[in-house]
């Protein structure tokens, strides 16, 4: 199979697996990030999770999932396709090239992910928070009529009233989150898979002969890579979520300053625990599926695939 096509298909399959596994905790993350510090609806990750299930049923955790699930096919195809092409262009499989290729892939996919995440955020918050997320919480009006029938309807209404600018609200924050986030994502996965690859023996020249990394270690490497990536990019993700959720902010910078002044530095770690809980299974599923697919379609005797590396 053509390597570019293989990268695109692998990204699609891995991304879908990751969304299905991790979406409920993503809903929790957004609810925690956007609630008011003075009148919080949720006491923490587990309370938020239980409250959503109690008030909105189990499927409330999957509210708005059609947007990322449909879009993930495009986004992950772009991420892994661009990443793979960038690595082949850079040539040498060094850690610095892994970071550069990952950052470039993250920047490119921001063009798609920004409006998709905007629609997802609006859908996750509507019916619970109303059109003005922060004001709804502060005034106590927690139940509002749903404004949007679907993510597509959400984006269409935003475009009709605000134009392209409205659809791409938060693009700068998305970009500054994705560049270091995806760079560290692929960098850390490379480091971890190298470290976890077993050595089966040594050749006549004393060079180590690597064995095949197992599924358990792939899951561990993928999950840890996801956590590392989020730790790097989480503060900017908070700003992005709040800026996209609330029209009172005139810019991402204004959002960051106002959030800090009213709620302190801790606001930039709000929802971190639910994100870490979600990051491990989501990225374990994503990167393991990607690696196993590439291993399946590639020569099993090729060292780079035996090691669990994607390229």
RODO-2510 file (C-alpha; in nm, 4 decimals, decimal comma):
residues 311
     n   res          X          Y          Z
     1     x     0,0000     0,0000     0,0000
     2     x     0,1173     0,3518    -0,0749
     3     x     0,2675     0,4968     0,2466
     4     x     0,0701     0,8216     0,2220
     5     x    -0,2583     0,6341     0,1826
     6     x    -0,1632     0,4027     0,4689
     7     x    -0,0975     0,7024     0,6951
     8     x    -0,4346     0,8550     0,6086
     9     x    -0,6290     0,5334     0,6696
    10     x    -0,4408     0,4609     0,9923
    11     x    -0,5142     0,8091     1,1239
    12     x    -0,8824     0,7740     1,0434
    13     x    -0,9187     0,4388     1,2207
    14     x    -0,7120     0,5436     1,5207
    15     x    -0,8948     0,8716     1,5619
    16     x    -1,2382     0,7096     1,5561
    17     x    -1,1290     0,4608     1,8210
    18     x    -0,9979     0,7429     2,0371
    19     x    -1,3135     0,9534     2,0123
    20     x    -1,5447     0,6688     2,1106
    21     x    -1,3294     0,5817     2,4114
    22     x    -1,2635     0,9327     2,5397
    23     x    -1,5599     1,1531     2,4480
    24     x    -1,7525     1,1280     2,7799
    25     x    -1,4592     1,2732     2,9728
    26     x    -1,4157     1,5432     2,7095
    27     x    -1,7714     1,6546     2,7831
    28     x    -1,6836     1,6648     3,1534
    29     x    -1,3694     1,8662     3,0773
    30     x    -1,5615     2,1330     2,8856
    31     x    -1,8296     2,1616     3,1556
    32     x    -1,5656     2,2068     3,4276
    33     x    -1,3589     2,4547     3,2260
    34     x    -1,6512     2,6825     3,1462
    35     x    -1,8368     2,6892     3,4786
    36     x    -1,8134     2,9897     3,7076
    37     x    -1,5800     2,9858     4,0069
    38     x    -1,8311     3,1823     4,2177
    39     x    -2,1313     2,9567     4,1487
    40     x    -2,0007     2,6219     4,0249
    41     x    -2,2506     2,3591     3,9174
    42     x    -2,0027     2,0752     3,9605
    43     x    -1,7704     1,9935     4,2511
    44     x    -1,5232     1,7942     4,0465
    45     x    -1,4756     1,5365     3,7742
    46     x    -1,6754     1,2547     3,9316
    47     x    -1,9542     1,4840     4,0514
    48     x    -1,9825     1,6340     3,7036
    49     x    -1,9892     1,2882     3,5462
    50     x    -2,2615     1,1682     3,7820
    51     x    -2,4683     1,4855     3,7459
    52     x    -2,4704     1,4641     3,3674
    53     x    -2,5800     1,0999     3,3728
    54     x    -2,8474     1,1731     3,6353
    55     x    -2,9944     1,4810     3,4664
    56     x    -2,9322     1,4075     3,0998
    57     x    -2,8965     1,0255     3,0900
    58     x    -2,5877     0,8327     2,9845
    59     x    -2,6163     0,9737     2,6334
    60     x    -2,5719     1,3236     2,7722
    61     x    -2,2034     1,2363     2,7947
    62     x    -2,2020     1,1918     2,4166
    63     x    -2,3856     1,5143     2,3360
    64     x    -2,2336     1,6712     2,0243
    65     x    -2,0194     1,3672     1,9435
    66     x    -2,1328     1,3553     1,5805
    67     x    -1,9166     1,6580     1,5055
    68     x    -1,5833     1,5146     1,6249
    69     x    -1,6688     1,1612     1,5154
    70     x    -1,7430     1,2746     1,1602
    71     x    -1,4644     1,5283     1,1592
    72     x    -1,2089     1,2958     1,3140
    73     x    -1,1846     1,1016     0,9894
    74     x    -1,0620     1,4173     0,8195
    75     x    -0,8574     1,5542     1,1093
    76     x    -0,6666     1,2377     1,1924
    77     x    -0,6137     1,1607     0,8270
    78     x    -0,4583     1,5073     0,7989
    79     x    -0,2518     1,4723     1,1172
    80     x    -0,0986     1,1346     1,0387
    81     x    -0,0845     1,1975     0,6653
    82     x     0,0955     1,5311     0,7056
    83     x     0,3136     1,3927     0,9838
    84     x     0,4187     1,0950     0,7720
    85     x     0,4891     1,3110     0,4678
    86     x     0,6851     1,5583     0,6798
    87     x     0,8982     1,2808     0,8272
    88     x     0,9730     1,1426     0,4821
    89     x     1,0654     1,4931     0,3670
    90     x     1,2919     1,5532     0,6672
    91     x     1,4521     1,2150     0,6063
    92     x     1,6285     1,1273     0,9279
    93     x     1,4227     0,9774     1,2107
    94     x     1,5550     1,2019     1,4886
    95     x     1,3671     1,3251     1,7926
    96     x     1,3894     1,6858     1,6737
    97     x     1,2382     1,5885     1,3388
    98     x     0,9620     1,4020     1,5209
    99     x     0,8741     1,7212     1,7086
   100     x     0,8887     1,9406     1,3968
   101     x     0,6768     1,7018     1,1902
   102     x     0,4217     1,6716     1,4706
   103     x     0,3994     2,0485     1,5215
   104     x     0,3545     2,1039     1,1481
   105     x     0,0785     1,8421     1,1352
   106     x    -0,0939     2,0042     1,4325
   107     x    -0,0830     2,3447     1,2679
   108     x    -0,2342     2,2175     0,9436
   109     x    -0,5189     2,0319     1,1122
   110     x    -0,6109     2,3429     1,3145
   111     x    -0,7862     2,4717     1,0028
   112     x    -1,0397     2,1904     1,0393
   113     x    -1,0381     2,1369     1,4148
   114     x    -1,1139     2,4975     1,5136
   115     x    -1,4696     2,5169     1,3723
   116     x    -1,5309     2,1547     1,4652
   117     x    -1,4376     2,2157     1,8297
   118     x    -1,6367     2,5386     1,8326
   119     x    -1,9487     2,3469     1,7276
   120     x    -1,8704     2,0721     1,9777
   121     x    -1,8342     2,3226     2,2619
   122     x    -2,1587     2,4990     2,1724
   123     x    -2,3426     2,1664     2,1520
   124     x    -2,1978     2,0403     2,4812
   125     x    -2,3042     2,3554     2,6638
   126     x    -2,6424     2,4278     2,5061
   127     x    -2,9557     2,3260     2,6881
   128     x    -2,7560     2,3397     3,0086
   129     x    -2,5936     2,6788     2,9924
   130     x    -2,7722     2,8728     2,7221
   131     x    -2,6179     3,0980     2,4572
   132     x    -2,4025     3,2894     2,7059
   133     x    -2,2321     3,0142     2,9039
   134     x    -2,0814     3,2173     3,1854
   135     x    -2,3787     3,4472     3,2328
   136     x    -2,6185     3,1542     3,2459
   137     x    -2,4243     2,9979     3,5304
   138     x    -2,3815     3,3227     3,7215
   139     x    -2,7509     3,4110     3,7048
   140     x    -2,8652     3,0598     3,7891
   141     x    -3,0555     2,9950     3,4671
   142     x    -2,9116     2,6514     3,4100
   143     x    -3,1808     2,5227     3,1736
   144     x    -3,2155     2,7016     2,8398
   145     x    -3,3786     2,5964     2,5134
   146     x    -3,1400     2,4363     2,2681
   147     x    -3,0288     2,6809     1,9992
   148     x    -2,8755     2,4301     1,7599
   149     x    -3,0159     2,1068     1,6216
   150     x    -2,6781     1,9665     1,5195
   151     x    -2,3113     2,0688     1,4861
   152     x    -2,3717     2,1540     1,1191
   153     x    -2,6715     2,3677     1,2123
   154     x    -2,4575     2,5382     1,4761
   155     x    -2,1836     2,6295     1,2294
   156     x    -2,4352     2,7421     0,9679
   157     x    -2,6080     2,9770     1,2131
   158     x    -2,2742     3,1164     1,3266
   159     x    -2,1715     3,1723     0,9657
   160     x    -2,5073     3,3343     0,8826
   161     x    -2,4807     3,5837     1,1674
   162     x    -2,1056     3,6368     1,2044
   163     x    -1,9471     3,5151     0,8830
   164     x    -1,6193     3,3239     0,8599
   165     x    -1,4935     3,5141     1,1623
   166     x    -1,7644     3,3565     1,3763
   167     x    -1,6937     3,0048     1,2524
   168     x    -1,3221     3,0471     1,3243
   169     x    -1,3588     3,2050     1,6653
   170     x    -1,0630     3,0848     1,8727
   171     x    -0,8426     2,9886     1,5777
   172     x    -0,5367     3,1620     1,7233
   173     x    -0,5784     2,9779     2,0526
   174     x    -0,6278     2,6505     1,8693
   175     x    -0,3095     2,7045     1,6709
   176     x    -0,0962     2,7936     1,9728
   177     x    -0,2310     2,4869     2,1508
   178     x    -0,1696     2,2445     1,8655
   179     x     0,1854     2,3411     1,7670
   180     x     0,3524     2,2447     2,0976
   181     x     0,0844     1,9874     2,1755
   182     x     0,1307     1,7732     1,8667
   183     x     0,5054     1,8296     1,8619
   184     x     0,5382     1,6846     2,2116
   185     x     0,2827     1,4136     2,1259
   186     x     0,4879     1,2515     1,8509
   187     x     0,8179     1,3291     2,0231
   188     x     0,7153     1,1515     2,3439
   189     x     0,5657     0,8541     2,1584
   190     x     0,8937     0,8076     1,9741
   191     x     1,0937     0,8259     2,2973
   192     x     0,8652     0,5837     2,4803
   193     x     0,8398     0,3243     2,2031
   194     x     1,2172     0,3230     2,1674
   195     x     1,2590     0,2761     2,5415
   196     x     0,9961     0,0013     2,5604
   197     x     1,1148    -0,2007     2,2615
   198     x     1,2612    -0,5291     2,3913
   199     x     1,6089    -0,6439     2,2900
   200     x     1,6127    -1,0057     2,1723
   201     x     1,9860    -1,0387     2,1388
   202     x     2,2937    -0,9059     1,9617
   203     x     2,4364    -0,9607     1,6161
   204     x     2,7962    -1,0547     1,5316
   205     x     2,9016    -0,6900     1,5511
   206     x     2,7571    -0,6507     1,8985
   207     x     2,4630    -0,4442     1,7766
   208     x     2,1360    -0,4951     1,9628
   209     x     1,8626    -0,6801     1,7761
   210     x     1,5213    -0,5403     1,8642
   211     x     1,2158    -0,7562     1,9100
   212     x     0,8551    -0,6637     1,8416
   213     x     0,6911    -0,4308     2,0897
   214     x     0,3680    -0,5798     2,2232
   215     x     0,0193    -0,4344     2,2380
   216     x     0,0400    -0,3723     2,6122
   217     x     0,3482    -0,1553     2,5735
   218     x     0,1982     0,0228     2,2740
   219     x    -0,1073     0,1092     2,4825
   220     x     0,1138     0,2367     2,7642
   221     x     0,3300     0,4464     2,5299
   222     x     0,0273     0,5916     2,3537
   223     x    -0,1532     0,6753     2,6758
   224     x     0,1488     0,8427     2,8341
   225     x     0,2172     1,0399     2,5155
   226     x    -0,1354     1,1754     2,5272
   227     x    -0,0958     1,2841     2,8887
   228     x     0,2356     1,4575     2,8163
   229     x     0,0854     1,6396     2,5204
   230     x    -0,2052     1,7704     2,7273
   231     x     0,0171     1,8805     3,0150
   232     x     0,2097     2,0917     2,7647
   233     x    -0,0934     2,2481     2,5969
   234     x    -0,3663     2,2488     2,8637
   235     x    -0,3540     2,6158     2,9755
   236     x    -0,4083     2,7293     2,6176
   237     x    -0,6909     2,4783     2,5812
   238     x    -0,8677     2,6371     2,8784
   239     x    -0,8427     2,9783     2,7136
   240     x    -0,9698     2,8376     2,3844
   241     x    -1,2682     2,6651     2,5449
   242     x    -1,3720     2,9696     2,7465
   243     x    -1,3238     3,2070     2,4553
   244     x    -1,5307     2,9887     2,2233
   245     x    -1,8021     2,9370     2,4857
   246     x    -1,8567     3,2971     2,5915
   247     x    -1,9168     3,5925     2,3602
   248     x    -1,8251     3,8447     2,6319
   249     x    -1,4549     3,8037     2,5522
   250     x    -1,3214     4,0208     2,2713
   251     x    -1,0071     3,8141     2,2149
   252     x    -0,8216     3,5138     2,3506
   253     x    -0,5816     3,7478     2,5302
   254     x    -0,8743     3,9313     2,6886
   255     x    -1,0193     3,5962     2,7934
   256     x    -0,6921     3,4866     2,9543
   257     x    -0,6482     3,8143     3,1445
   258     x    -1,0079     3,8318     3,2643
   259     x    -1,0041     3,4692     3,3715
   260     x    -0,6817     3,5198     3,5665
   261     x    -0,8017     3,8401     3,7342
   262     x    -1,1342     3,6954     3,8438
   263     x    -1,0378     3,3366     3,9264
   264     x    -0,6609     3,3259     3,9731
   265     x    -0,3967     3,1066     3,8161
   266     x    -0,5835     2,7900     3,9128
   267     x    -0,8349     2,8584     3,6369
   268     x    -0,5786     2,7395     3,3823
   269     x    -0,5741     2,3925     3,5335
   270     x    -0,9494     2,3559     3,5731
   271     x    -1,0609     2,0268     3,4230
   272     x    -0,7050     1,8949     3,4069
   273     x    -0,7850     1,5782     3,6026
   274     x    -1,0714     1,4810     3,3723
   275     x    -0,8472     1,5569     3,0745
   276     x    -0,5705     1,3318     3,2057
   277     x    -0,8242     1,0567     3,2740
   278     x    -0,9502     1,0922     2,9176
   279     x    -0,6084     1,1369     2,7559
   280     x    -0,4704     0,7996     2,8545
   281     x    -0,7385     0,5676     2,7105
   282     x    -0,8071     0,7945     2,4129
   283     x    -0,4493     0,8164     2,2960
   284     x    -0,3686     0,4605     2,3942
   285     x    -0,6458     0,3519     2,1573
   286     x    -0,5525     0,5993     1,8841
   287     x    -0,1792     0,5351     1,8620
   288     x    -0,2094     0,1604     1,9123
   289     x    -0,4644     0,1274     1,6315
   290     x    -0,2480     0,3464     1,4061
   291     x     0,0666     0,1479     1,4780
   292     x    -0,0989    -0,1921     1,4427
   293     x    -0,2592    -0,0937     1,1125
   294     x     0,0714     0,0288     0,9725
   295     x     0,2368    -0,2864     1,0987
   296     x    -0,0315    -0,4950     0,9283
   297     x     0,0025    -0,3298     0,5875
   298     x     0,3809    -0,3094     0,6013
   299     x     0,6604    -0,5598     0,5812
   300     x     0,6640    -0,7262     0,9227
   301     x     1,0388    -0,7698     0,8980
   302     x     1,0907    -0,3952     0,8630
   303     x     1,2635    -0,2796     1,1816
   304     x     1,0771     0,0497     1,2127
   305     x     0,7425    -0,1315     1,2317
   306     x     0,8693    -0,4079     1,4582
   307     x     0,9613    -0,1334     1,7035
   308     x     0,6104     0,0064     1,6929
   309     x     0,7263     0,3250     1,5224
   310     x     0,4830     0,4785     1,2788
   311     x     0,7309     0,5686     1,0086
***
